[in-house]
């Protein structure tokens, strides 16, 4: 707890101090005072350059890449813990195989 818990709690308090951006600040049309219409979806579809360009634009978005890599890391960590914790409980706690697998 001392190595991960205390720094984690301190970091959580620091994150609470970060100001949230105003709502809609990343919406281009809303920033210009315009409203979206049903025709906008058709225009966006017409100007789409294809699936490859869409994926390329996602890879150029650093926030998306970092969030995706973070999610991948969490999934691997949880999967590793799920595989490891039963054998850990058997070795160090003396739990039976049935009890450790719960």
C-alpha positions as CSV (number, residue, x, y, z in Angstrom):
1,X,0.0,0.0,0.0
2,X,2.8,2.4,0.9
3,X,4.4,2.1,-2.5
4,X,1.4,2.3,-4.8
5,X,-1.6,3.4,-2.6
6,X,-0.2,6.6,-1.0
7,X,1.2,8.0,-4.2
8,X,-2.1,7.1,-5.9
9,X,-4.1,9.0,-3.4
10,X,-1.8,12.0,-3.7
11,X,-2.2,11.8,-7.5
12,X,-5.9,11.6,-7.2
13,X,-6.0,14.8,-5.2
14,X,-3.9,16.5,-7.8
15,X,-6.2,15.4,-10.6
16,X,-9.1,17.0,-8.8
17,X,-7.4,20.3,-9.1
18,X,-7.3,20.2,-13.0
19,X,-10.0,22.4,-14.4
20,X,-12.4,20.9,-17.0
21,X,-12.6,22.6,-20.3
22,X,-15.9,24.5,-21.1
23,X,-18.6,22.3,-22.6
24,X,-18.5,22.2,-26.4
25,X,-15.1,23.8,-26.7
26,X,-14.0,21.1,-29.2
27,X,-17.1,21.3,-31.3
28,X,-16.1,23.4,-34.4
29,X,-19.6,24.5,-35.4
30,X,-20.7,25.2,-31.9
31,X,-17.6,27.3,-31.3
32,X,-18.7,29.4,-34.3
33,X,-22.3,29.6,-33.1
34,X,-23.7,27.4,-35.8
35,X,-26.0,24.4,-35.3
36,X,-25.7,21.0,-36.8
37,X,-28.4,19.9,-39.2
38,X,-29.4,16.6,-40.8
39,X,-27.6,17.6,-44.0
40,X,-24.3,17.9,-42.2
41,X,-24.1,14.1,-41.7
42,X,-24.6,13.6,-45.5
43,X,-21.9,16.2,-46.2
44,X,-19.5,14.5,-43.8
45,X,-20.2,11.2,-45.4
46,X,-19.5,12.6,-48.9
47,X,-16.2,14.2,-47.8
48,X,-15.0,11.0,-46.0
49,X,-11.8,9.8,-47.6
50,X,-12.3,6.1,-46.6
51,X,-11.7,3.8,-43.8
52,X,-7.9,3.9,-44.0
53,X,-7.9,7.7,-43.7
54,X,-10.2,7.4,-40.7
55,X,-7.9,5.0,-38.9
56,X,-4.9,7.2,-39.8
57,X,-6.6,10.2,-38.3
58,X,-7.3,8.2,-35.1
59,X,-3.6,7.3,-34.9
60,X,-2.7,10.9,-35.2
61,X,-4.9,11.8,-32.3
62,X,-2.5,11.5,-29.3
63,X,-5.3,11.5,-26.7
64,X,-7.0,8.5,-28.4
65,X,-3.6,6.6,-28.7
66,X,-2.7,7.2,-25.1
67,X,-6.2,6.2,-23.8
68,X,-6.2,3.1,-26.0
69,X,-2.7,2.0,-24.8
70,X,-3.7,2.6,-21.2
71,X,-6.7,0.4,-21.7
72,X,-4.6,-2.3,-23.2
73,X,-2.2,-2.1,-20.3
74,X,-5.0,-2.4,-17.8
75,X,-6.5,-5.4,-19.6
76,X,-3.1,-7.2,-19.6
77,X,-2.6,-6.4,-15.9
78,X,-6.0,-7.7,-14.9
79,X,-5.5,-10.8,-17.0
80,X,-2.1,-11.5,-15.4
81,X,-3.5,-11.0,-12.0
82,X,-6.4,-13.3,-12.7
83,X,-4.0,-16.0,-13.8
84,X,-1.5,-15.5,-11.0
85,X,-3.6,-14.9,-7.8
86,X,-4.9,-18.4,-7.4
87,X,-1.4,-19.9,-7.3
88,X,-0.3,-17.2,-5.0
89,X,-3.0,-17.9,-2.5
90,X,-2.2,-21.6,-2.7
91,X,1.5,-21.1,-2.1
92,X,1.6,-18.4,0.5
93,X,-1.8,-18.6,2.2
94,X,-2.1,-22.4,2.2
95,X,-5.5,-22.1,0.5
96,X,-7.0,-25.2,-1.2
97,X,-7.3,-25.2,-5.0
98,X,-11.1,-24.9,-4.7
99,X,-10.9,-22.1,-2.2
100,X,-8.2,-20.1,-4.1
101,X,-10.1,-20.4,-7.4
102,X,-13.1,-18.5,-6.0
